[in-house]
């Protein structure tokens, strides 16, 4: 059964309605910009309309999730988190942090078409229709690009990196290097001095040689660091005890906000932010949150987290 027939079956739409949705999906986006951190310019957010979002989520469940994802990829996966990205490196002395430049927009519809044909038995027609459904058509470049804002983009980005992740992981395994990737953030670590210099050159060469996607490093974000200095990875601090931590500043912020909450001195609009910080902290350092419970009382803590406060 082809893509159009499967959508018809699951959504009780006519063939004409499905064809119209698929053929126009790549232009059904609402565009807006947000400021990047530290004044580094603006980032384009392209959100598909409601009906396209529904179809994109359906396509992820029925097609994208059947495509391979390397174990080194730790973002956007059930049961995996930013903590997994950090844990792999917490016990190593030397850390190399790399970042892809314009990661999502650098992934094109042609990349995904080739990837689909490599790993799934789909017709050219269905592969082309899936590209139209999952990618936004960009008038300037006249290309289909992966958008920041579509619910399907994270899953697509994870699988499209499979060949790259495989090649880099094989190199790292052969050189006693740990490798993980969290979206566009790459981390390599080892206990052997100077090994990461060669690894850095290998990654640069791999970016040039990989058939798809055509990713490149943001050289301004390349960081070499040892455990003699403060090591941070995607917002977490790697302690010399070999485990990821929230870090002193984040703990101090949570503790201060929780204290003001217990006194009724926190603005109501800041309560959801505090709740989110605590939920994140529970996944990283649950023992720290136990101290917060003792500080403000279990009853008040439960009221905060249940949204009743």
C-alpha positions as CSV (number, residue, x, y, z in Angstrom):
1,X,0.0,0.0,0.0
2,X,1.4,3.4,-1.0
3,X,1.7,6.5,1.1
4,X,-1.5,8.2,-0.2
5,X,-3.6,5.1,0.4
6,X,-2.2,4.7,3.9
7,X,-3.1,8.3,4.8
8,X,-6.5,7.8,3.3
9,X,-7.1,4.7,5.4
10,X,-5.9,6.3,8.7
11,X,-7.5,9.7,8.3
12,X,-10.6,8.9,6.2
13,X,-9.7,11.5,3.6
14,X,-10.4,11.4,-0.1
15,X,-7.5,10.7,-2.4
16,X,-7.9,14.2,-3.8
17,X,-7.7,15.7,-0.3
18,X,-4.5,13.7,0.6
19,X,-2.8,14.7,-2.7
20,X,-3.6,18.4,-2.1
21,X,-2.2,18.3,1.4
22,X,1.0,16.5,0.4
23,X,1.6,18.7,-2.7
24,X,1.2,21.9,-0.7
25,X,2.7,20.8,2.6
26,X,6.1,22.3,1.9
27,X,4.7,25.8,1.7
28,X,2.3,25.6,4.6
29,X,4.5,27.2,7.2
30,X,4.3,30.2,9.5
31,X,7.7,32.0,9.8
32,X,9.1,34.1,12.6
33,X,12.5,34.9,14.1
34,X,13.9,34.6,17.6
35,X,17.1,36.1,18.9
36,X,20.0,33.7,19.4
37,X,21.8,33.7,22.7
38,X,24.6,36.2,23.4
39,X,23.4,38.5,20.6
40,X,24.7,36.1,17.8
41,X,21.9,37.1,15.4
42,X,18.5,35.6,14.7
43,X,17.2,32.1,14.1
44,X,14.4,31.3,11.7
45,X,11.5,29.3,13.2
46,X,9.2,27.7,10.6
47,X,6.1,26.1,12.1
48,X,3.8,24.0,9.9
49,X,0.1,24.5,10.0
50,X,-1.9,22.3,12.3
51,X,-3.0,19.8,9.7
52,X,0.5,19.4,8.4
53,X,1.8,18.8,11.9
54,X,-0.6,16.0,12.3
55,X,0.6,14.3,9.1
56,X,4.2,14.9,10.0
57,X,3.8,13.1,13.3
58,X,2.0,10.3,11.5
59,X,4.9,10.1,9.0
60,X,7.4,9.8,11.9
61,X,5.5,6.9,13.5
62,X,5.0,5.1,10.2
63,X,8.2,5.8,8.2
64,X,10.9,7.8,10.0
65,X,11.0,5.6,13.1
66,X,11.7,2.6,10.8
67,X,15.0,4.2,9.8
68,X,18.3,3.6,11.7
69,X,19.6,5.8,14.4
70,X,23.1,5.3,15.9
71,X,23.5,4.7,19.6
72,X,25.7,7.7,19.8
73,X,22.7,10.0,19.2
74,X,21.2,10.9,22.6
75,X,18.7,13.7,21.7
76,X,15.0,13.3,20.8
77,X,14.8,9.7,21.8
78,X,12.5,8.0,24.3
79,X,14.5,6.9,27.4
80,X,17.5,9.0,26.5
81,X,18.4,12.5,27.7
82,X,21.0,15.2,28.0
83,X,22.3,13.3,31.0
84,X,23.2,10.3,28.8
85,X,25.2,12.7,26.6
86,X,27.1,13.9,29.6
87,X,27.6,10.6,31.5
88,X,29.6,9.1,28.7
89,X,32.3,11.7,29.2
90,X,32.2,12.5,32.9
91,X,34.9,10.0,33.9
92,X,37.4,11.1,31.2
93,X,40.1,13.6,31.6
94,X,40.1,15.3,28.2
95,X,37.1,16.6,26.4
96,X,36.5,18.0,22.9
97,X,33.3,19.8,22.2
98,X,32.2,20.5,18.6
99,X,29.1,22.1,17.1
100,X,27.5,22.0,13.7
101,X,26.8,25.2,11.9
102,X,23.1,25.7,10.8
103,X,22.4,22.0,11.5
104,X,18.7,21.6,10.6
105,X,18.8,23.9,7.5
106,X,21.8,22.1,6.2
107,X,19.7,18.9,5.9
108,X,18.0,18.9,2.6
109,X,15.1,17.0,0.9
110,X,17.6,15.3,-1.5
111,X,19.5,14.0,1.6
112,X,16.3,12.5,3.0
113,X,15.3,11.0,-0.4
114,X,18.6,9.2,-0.7
115,X,18.4,8.1,3.0
116,X,14.9,6.7,2.5
117,X,15.9,4.8,-0.6
118,X,18.9,3.3,1.2
119,X,17.1,1.9,4.2
120,X,13.4,1.5,3.3
121,X,11.5,-0.1,0.4
122,X,9.6,2.9,-0.8
123,X,8.8,4.0,-4.3
124,X,10.3,7.1,-5.8
125,X,6.9,8.7,-5.8
126,X,6.3,8.0,-2.1
127,X,9.9,9.2,-1.2
128,X,9.3,12.4,-3.0
129,X,5.9,12.9,-1.3
130,X,7.5,12.3,2.1
131,X,10.1,15.0,1.3
132,X,7.3,17.4,0.5
133,X,5.6,16.5,3.7
134,X,8.6,16.7,6.1
135,X,10.6,19.5,4.5
136,X,9.9,23.2,3.9
137,X,10.4,24.6,0.4
138,X,12.7,27.6,0.6
139,X,12.2,30.1,-2.2
140,X,15.7,31.7,-1.9
141,X,17.7,28.5,-2.3
142,X,14.9,26.7,-4.3
143,X,15.5,23.7,-2.1
144,X,13.6,21.6,0.4
145,X,15.2,22.2,3.9
146,X,14.6,20.8,7.3
147,X,12.8,23.4,9.4
148,X,13.3,24.4,13.1
149,X,9.8,24.2,14.4
150,X,8.4,21.1,12.7
151,X,7.6,18.2,15.1
152,X,9.2,15.8,12.7
153,X,12.5,17.5,12.2
154,X,14.3,16.1,15.3
155,X,13.6,12.5,14.3
156,X,14.6,13.2,10.7
157,X,17.9,14.8,11.8
158,X,18.7,11.8,14.1
159,X,18.4,9.2,11.4
160,X,19.9,11.3,8.6
161,X,23.2,11.4,10.7
162,X,23.4,7.6,10.9
163,X,26.3,7.2,8.4
164,X,28.2,10.1,9.9
165,X,27.7,8.8,13.4
166,X,28.7,5.3,12.4
167,X,31.9,6.4,10.8
168,X,32.9,8.7,13.7
169,X,32.0,6.1,16.3
170,X,34.1,3.5,14.6
171,X,37.1,5.8,14.5
172,X,36.6,6.7,18.2
173,X,36.2,3.0,19.2
174,X,39.5,2.2,17.5
175,X,41.2,5.1,19.4
176,X,39.7,4.6,22.9
177,X,37.6,7.7,22.6
178,X,34.0,8.1,23.8
179,X,31.7,9.8,21.4
180,X,28.1,11.0,21.7
181,X,26.0,13.6,19.8
182,X,23.1,15.7,21.2
183,X,21.5,17.2,18.1
184,X,24.2,19.5,16.7
185,X,26.5,19.2,19.8
186,X,29.3,16.6,19.5
187,X,31.3,15.4,22.4
188,X,34.5,13.3,22.3
189,X,36.5,12.4,25.4
190,X,39.4,10.2,26.4
191,X,42.0,9.7,29.1
192,X,44.9,9.7,26.6
193,X,46.7,13.0,26.0
194,X,46.8,14.6,22.6
195,X,44.5,11.9,21.0
196,X,41.7,14.5,20.5
197,X,43.9,16.6,18.2
198,X,43.9,13.9,15.6
199,X,40.2,13.2,16.3
200,X,39.3,16.9,15.6
201,X,41.1,16.6,12.2
202,X,39.2,13.4,11.5
203,X,35.9,15.0,12.2
204,X,36.7,18.0,9.9
205,X,37.7,15.5,7.1
206,X,34.6,13.5,7.7
207,X,32.4,16.5,7.3
208,X,34.0,17.1,3.9
209,X,33.7,13.5,2.7
210,X,30.3,12.5,4.0
211,X,27.9,12.2,1.1
212,X,25.0,13.5,3.1
213,X,24.2,15.6,4.9
214,X,26.7,18.3,4.0
215,X,27.4,19.5,7.6
216,X,30.2,21.8,8.7
217,X,31.6,22.7,12.0
218,X,31.1,26.0,13.7
219,X,34.8,26.6,14.5
220,X,34.0,29.4,16.9
221,X,32.4,26.8,19.2
222,X,35.2,24.2,19.1
223,X,36.5,23.7,22.7
224,X,39.4,21.5,24.0
225,X,39.4,21.2,27.8
226,X,40.8,18.9,30.5
227,X,39.7,18.1,34.0
228,X,42.1,20.7,35.3
229,X,39.5,23.3,34.3
230,X,35.7,23.5,34.6
231,X,34.2,21.2,32.0
232,X,30.6,21.9,30.8
233,X,28.6,19.9,28.3
234,X,25.2,21.1,27.0
235,X,24.5,23.0,30.3
236,X,25.8,20.3,32.7
237,X,29.0,20.4,34.7
238,X,31.2,17.4,34.5
239,X,32.6,16.9,38.0
240,X,36.1,15.4,38.7
241,X,34.2,12.7,40.6
242,X,33.1,11.3,37.2
243,X,29.5,12.3,37.1
244,X,27.4,15.1,35.6
245,X,26.1,17.9,37.8
246,X,23.8,20.8,37.7
247,X,26.6,23.1,38.8
248,X,26.7,25.5,41.7
249,X,25.1,28.4,39.8
250,X,22.0,26.4,38.8
251,X,21.6,24.9,42.2
252,X,21.9,28.3,43.8
253,X,19.2,29.6,41.4
254,X,16.8,26.7,42.2
255,X,17.4,27.0,45.9
256,X,16.8,30.7,45.9
257,X,13.6,30.5,43.8
258,X,12.3,27.7,46.0
259,X,13.0,29.7,49.2
260,X,11.1,32.7,47.8
261,X,8.3,30.4,46.7
262,X,8.0,29.0,50.3
263,X,7.6,32.6,51.5
264,X,5.1,33.5,48.9
265,X,7.5,36.0,47.4
266,X,7.9,34.6,43.9
267,X,5.9,36.2,41.0
268,X,3.2,33.9,39.8
269,X,4.6,34.0,36.2
270,X,7.9,32.6,37.6
271,X,6.3,29.5,39.2
272,X,6.2,27.4,35.9
273,X,9.8,28.2,35.3
274,X,10.7,27.0,38.8
275,X,8.7,23.8,38.2
276,X,10.6,23.2,35.0
277,X,14.0,23.8,36.6
278,X,13.1,21.3,39.3
279,X,11.8,18.7,36.8
280,X,15.1,19.0,34.9
281,X,17.1,18.7,38.2
282,X,15.3,15.6,39.2
283,X,16.6,13.8,36.1
284,X,20.2,15.0,36.7
285,X,20.7,15.1,40.5
286,X,17.6,13.7,42.4
287,X,19.5,13.9,45.7
288,X,19.7,17.7,45.4
289,X,15.9,17.9,45.0
290,X,15.6,15.9,48.2
291,X,17.3,18.8,50.0
292,X,14.8,21.2,48.4
293,X,11.9,19.1,49.7
294,X,13.3,19.3,53.2
295,X,13.9,23.0,52.9
296,X,10.3,24.0,51.9
297,X,8.4,20.9,53.2
298,X,7.2,17.9,51.2
299,X,3.6,19.3,51.2
300,X,4.6,22.6,49.7
301,X,6.9,20.8,47.2
302,X,4.0,18.5,46.1
303,X,1.7,21.5,45.7
304,X,4.3,23.3,43.6
305,X,4.9,20.3,41.3
306,X,1.2,19.4,40.9
307,X,0.5,23.0,39.7
308,X,-1.9,23.7,42.5
309,X,0.3,26.4,44.1
